[in-house]
Amino acid sequence: METGTIEVDSLAGGVDLQATLESGQSCFWDRADGRMYDESGVARGSAWYTTVLPPDLAGDYEVIRVRQTDGRLEWESSTDATDHLTHLLRLDDDLPAIRDGVPDDPLIETAFDAYDGLRIVRDPPFPTLIAFICSAQMRVKRIHTMQRTMAERFGSPIQFDGETYHAFPTPDQLAAATVDDLRDCSLGYRAPYVAESARLVADGELDPTDARGREYEAAREFLKGFMGVGDKVADCILLFSLGYLEAVPLDTWIQTAIAEHYPDCDRGSYTETSRAIRERFGGRYAGYVQTHVFHYLRANGPDLG
């Protein structure tokens, strides 16, 4: 087992690991104590989080455990985890520069103040695709549970430090599952969408990574070629996996923000409303604004998940 630390002071703007991993962005990590997404609005905790890197990221399956304590990120891993953590948690983003580039707005300022150090994740594309297909009309904890269940039933078991972890299924592994198998993971009506999207990737007909390099709205349209992927799900994949930091998924909480704070941005259609709120959120880093506002409103609004 390899171990190491990353000093928080060495990162531009620091990091809040708990807020980053439990702000609704990611289903790629799990808490060692089993309490992932038990609470809304969490921040500045010291729990251990674990993930299994797929071979397309690490060359082989690798396990990473990380926690934040005493001004540092501590990690334990089957490989040198520093570069992987930098990639997955966007630790090389300059948070003060990003904040300087967003509008001077009361809600935005409050959300950034509440979750100083929250970073956008860069999760692997295929698990992100599947997770957000499962997200429709679903609370984040339920979405996370679905992903963990699919990993345990269909993914590869990985041994590390005397424990067994399960990688998220590869496209081939998930495509081999039947729709009924997927329904047994509590996917409900989403099961056929997951089955077909996995088949498309496994057969080489579509790959979410092929959205990279396209103009933002063209990339969103490309991802809508997957069954069960509409505008909002596509925006989530673009923001939380493919590096489109301008993306603003119009989920329930952002729609609430528009209704209560930015009504002039409601243009009647997803495309036009998206353009308007993206501009109001500052354009280039609008996705950072979205994620802070989402986490803040989810913590302080009615219980909508």
PyMOL commands that set and color helices and strands:
alter all, ss='L'
color gray80, all
select helices_A, chain A and resi 8-10+17-21+55-58+82-88+95-100+106-114+125-133+140-154+171-175+179-183+188-202+208-211+216-223+231-240+252-261+263-265+270-280+286-300
alter helices_A, ss='H'
color red, helices_A
select strands_A, chain A and resi 2-7+30-31+49-53+62-69+72-77+157-160+163-166
alter strands_A, ss='S'
color yellow, strands_A
deselect
rebuild
show_as cartoon
